[in-house]
Amino acid sequence: MSENGSSLTPPSSSLAPPPPNISQYPPLTNWEPPTFTRAAQFRVGATLLLFLFAACSNLALLASVWCGRGRRLSSHLRPLMLSLASADLMMTFVVMPLDAVWNVTVQWYGGNALCKLLCFLKLFSMHASAFILVVISLDRQHAILHPLDALSAHRRNRCMLLLAWSLSLLLASPQLFIFRTIRVESADFIQCASHGSFGHQWQETFYNMFHFITLYVVPLLMMSFCYSRILLHINQQHLQNKAGESHLRRCGTDIIPKARMKTLKMTVVIVLSFVVCWTPYYLLGIWYWFQPDMLQVTPEYIHHALFVFGNLNTCCDPVIYGFYTPSFRADLAACCRRSGSNTSPQSVARLSVRPGQHSGEQDQQAPPPTRL
């Protein structure tokens, strides 16, 4: 079950119980290699469907924020959405294809260098996705609690994003030393695994628990702390408004501007999707680490279904962003119209001109950014 486990099966694929004391270079004489089971076939099919949807939706989100109507986002929020889309694309193009192909081939055919690199990229993308959600939560907390401090938001978010990507790189780097190709001579089987990298079983459990804490527990606690402070602040403002003490309410406007509140709701739903999608998988992982025998009584399809459900989080982010952001939906509609029409390049160029402009005119000024 562990993403970093030393089993000689593909990570979370057939999930047969690993040989006892596998981390201590045991003689694998009576070990039977895993097979491409029916449950694993279902997992591969579901993963490929998620891959297609996640790739298209996240690429569309990246294009919209980078060069479409999403450019109107405020300068401090735009890098956050670009980073979130980039992390989701890493999950899409690294974790999903690796998982699907590895389940089909069962053993490893990519060589030692590719084994180390892909295991590193897999953990790096998972850390980056979780840490960027933390950065978004911290940004929303500061925007709600300190609305007049918008000038320093861009620089602050750049520093937090740099820290998030750097920490992801640092925490994933041990994968380059732990994983390598292992050959089982008796079964003519090669696997990319951490077999023999830990002197004792408790060291492997500690390593897995450490990444569980950094991947899930710490991000969850930090995001919960941020949004708890936001909810407490909003509640206090409402109470002050009822008592006639609010200085933020002017001429019938809301305590929090509608655009900022809409962005807050969007980020809350994005964080909730992360929690809902990954919690069952990580809880099952904890159970496996401390009670490996549970694999003998737990149906195989449950392990596969929970991992696929976790990957669903990569598809949720662009859907949630599109639900709360009309500009993204407008970009998608314009893209569909262009791809579905058979008009000439000249007519497409005329369609892109604003009403009241002649075809030879150029846009002299970009629309002002929307402050969220």
N, C-alpha and C positions, 0 to 999 in steps of 0.2 A: 504493500500500500504506500509505502514511503516514496517520496520523490528522490530520496537520496539513499535508499536501501541498498543492501549488498546482494540481494537475491540475483541469481543468474537468469531470472526471467526478465522479459521486458518490463519496465516500470509500470506497475498496475495493470499488466495485461492479463496473463493467464492466472497470476496470483496464486500459484501453488505454493505451499509452505516451503520456505527455504531450508536447505540442509542445516542441521544443528551445528552451531559454532562456525558458521561459514566465514566469519571474519578472521579466523585463526588458521587459514590455509589448510582446511581439512582434506583428507583424501576423498574425492568425489567418485567413489567406485560404484555405489548402488543408486546414484542419482539418475532420474529420468528427465530428459529434456521436455520443456513445455511444448504445447501444440496450439495451433490456430483454431480455437474452439468456436462453437456457435455464438456464445456470448461475446467473444472477441470480434467476430464478424459483425455483429450488431454495433459494437462500439466503433469499428472502423467506418461503417456506413453513416452513423450519426455524426462522427467527427468530420467526415468529408462534407456533409451538408452544412454543418456549422462553419466549416472553413470557407465555403463559397459565400455564405451570407456575411460572415464577419469580414472577409477580405473586401467585398464590394461596398458594404456599408461604412467601414472604417476608412477606406480609400476615398469614398465620397465625402465623408466628414473632414478628412484632412484637406482635400481639395477645396471644400467650401470655406474652411477657416483660413486657408493659406492664400487663395486667390479668388474666392467667390464673395458672396454677400456676407460671409462670416468675418470678413475683414473689418466690418463695422463694430465688432466687439471692442470693448475697452482695451487699452493697450496692456493692462496688467492681467486681464482674463484670457486674452487670445493665446499667449504662450502656454497657459495651463491646458487649454483644450487641445492645442497642437501636441503637447507632451502626452496627454492622455490617449489621443488617437495613435501616436507613435508607439506607445507601450502596448496598446491593444493590437497593433499591427505586428509587433514583435511576437506577442503571444500567438497570433494567427499564423504567421509564416514560419515560426520556429517550433512551438510546442505542438500544434495540431498536426502538421505533416509528419514530424518526427514520431509522434505517438501512433499515427495511423500506419505508417510504413513499418515501424518497429513491431507492431502487432501482427502485421501480415508476414514479415520475414521471420519473426520469432527470435532468431539469433541475429548477431551483429555482423554486417559485411563491410562497414565503412572504414575500418582501420583504426589504429590507436589514436592518431591525431584528431580525426573527426569525432571519435568517441568523447574525448576530452572537451573539444570545442562545443559540441552540441549540448552536452550536459551543462556546461558553463552558461551558454546562451539561454537554455531553458530556465535555469534558476534566476539568471539576470533579468529576464523579461518578467518573471513572476514578481520579483522584488520591485522592479520599476513600476509595474502596474499598481501595486499596493501603496508604495510610497508617494506616487503622484496623487492618489486619492487623499492622502494625508495632507499634502501641500494645498490641494483645493479646499479641504476643510479648514485649514489654518487661514487661508485667504478669505474665505467667507466669514469666519469668526472676526477677523480684523475689520472687514468691510462693514459688518453690522455693529460691532462694538465701538469702532472708531471711524465713523463715516467721513469725517473731515480730514482724515490722513490719507487721502487718495494719491497725493503726489509721490509718496515714497513706495506705493504699492508695486510699481513696476520693478524697481530695483530690488525690493524685498523678495518678490516672487522669483526673480532670476536667481537670487542666491539660494532660495529654498529648492528650486528645481535642480540647480547644480549639485547641491548636497544630496538630493534624492537619487540622481543618476550615479553620483560617485559612491554612495553607500551601497547601491545595488551592485555596482561593479566590484566593490570590495568584498561584500558578503558572498557573492557568487564565485569568487576566485578560487576558494578551496576545491571546487569541483575539478579544476584543472589538474590537481595533484591526487585526488581521491579516486577518480574514475579512470579505468584503463580496460583494454581488451583482455579477457581471460579465456583460455582454451581448456576445455574438458576433453582430454585425450580419449577416455573410454567411450564417450558418446559422440566424438567428432563434432563438438559444439563450441562455438565462439560467442561470447557475450560481452557487452560493454557494462561493467559492473564495478562496484567498490570492494569486491572480494579481496580480503587480505589487507585492506588499508587501515583496519582498526585492530589493535592488539587484544581488546576485550569487548564483549557485547555491550557493556555499559557505555563505552566510548562512542559506539555507533548510535545508541539510543540518545546519548547526550547531544550528538551532532544533529540528529533528526529533530530533537526537541528544540534545539537552539533555532533552527530554521523555521520551525512551526511558530515560535514566539515572534521572530522578526517578520515572518510573512503574514501572520494573521493576528496574533494577540496584541502586539504593540500597535500596528495600524488601527485595529478595532478600538483599543482603549483611547488612542489619540483622537480618532474621529468622534467617538462617543463624547469625549470631554469637550471638543469644540462645539458640537451641536447642542450639548446640554447647556453650555454657557450662552449660546445664541437664544435658545428657547427661554432661559431664565431672564435674559435681557429683554426680550420681546414682552414677556409677561410683566416685568417691572414697568416697562414703558406704558403698557395698557393700564396698569393700576394707577400710575401717576396721571395719565390722561383722564381717568375717571375722577380723580381727586382734584383736577384742575391745575396740576403742577407741570404738565408737559410743555416743554419749550420747543419740541420738534414738530408740533402740529400747527400748520399754517394754512388758513383759507380752505379748510376742508380737505387738505391732503392727508394721506395716510401717515402713520408713524414711521413706516419704512417705505421708501419709494417702490412703486409697483414693479419696475424693472429689476431692482435689487431683490425684491421678494421672490420674483419669478426665478431668478438665477439661484437663489437659496433653495427653493423647492426642487429645482432640477438637480442640484448637487446632493441634496438629501436622498433623492430617489436613486441616484447613481451609487451612493455609498450603501444604501439598503440592498441594492441588487448584488453588490459585492458580498455582503454579509450572508444574504439568503443563498446565493449560489455556492459559496465555498465552505460554509459552516458544516454541512453534512460530510463532505469529503475529509476535512481536517479532523473532525470528531472520530470518524472511522479510522483515520490514520493513527490517532492516539491509542485507540483500542488495540490496533494491530501491534504497535510498538511495545506495549506492556503485556499483551496477551496474544502472542503469535498463533497459539492453537485455535484462535477463533476463526482462522481461515478454513479450518476443516468443517465448520458448522454453518458458516455464512455462505449463501448462494453466490456463485461467481458473478452473476449478472448484476448484483447489487453494487459491487466494486466498480464495474464498468459504467453503470448508470450514474453513479455519484460523480465520477470523474468527468463524464460528458456534461452533466449538469453544472459542474464548476466552470467548464469552458464556455457555457452559455453566457457567462458574465461578459465575455468579450463581445458578444453580439448585442448585449443590452445597452451598452453605453451610447452607441450612435442612435439607437431607437429612442432612448430617453432624451438625448440632445435634440433630435428632430421633433419630438413631441412638444418640447418647450421652446423651440427656436424656429419661428416662421421663415427666417432667411435660409435655413438649411433645406426646408421643404420646398422653398421657391427655387433653390439651385437644383434640387432633384427634378422638379417639374420641368425646368428649362432644359436640363440634360436629356430628359425623356422625350421632350418635344423635338429637340435637335436630332437625336438618334432615330426617331421614328419618322421624320420627314425626309423627303427625297428632293428637297429644294436645292437650287444651285448655291454655290458659295456667295454670289452677289446678293441673293435674297436672304440668306442667313445673316449676312452683314447688315442688311437693312433692318432685319428684325431686332438686331442688337442695339440699334440706335434708339435713343430716348424719344418719346413723343415730342414733336415740335422741333426736332433736330433734322438737318439735312444729312444725307448719307456721307457727305464729305467732311462734316464737322467732327471734331474730337471733343472728348470730355476734358474740360479745362480744370475741373476741381472734383476730387473724390468726395463722396458723401461724408459728413462728419461722423465720427465713431459714436456708437451708442454706449453710454456709460452705464455699466451694470455693477 
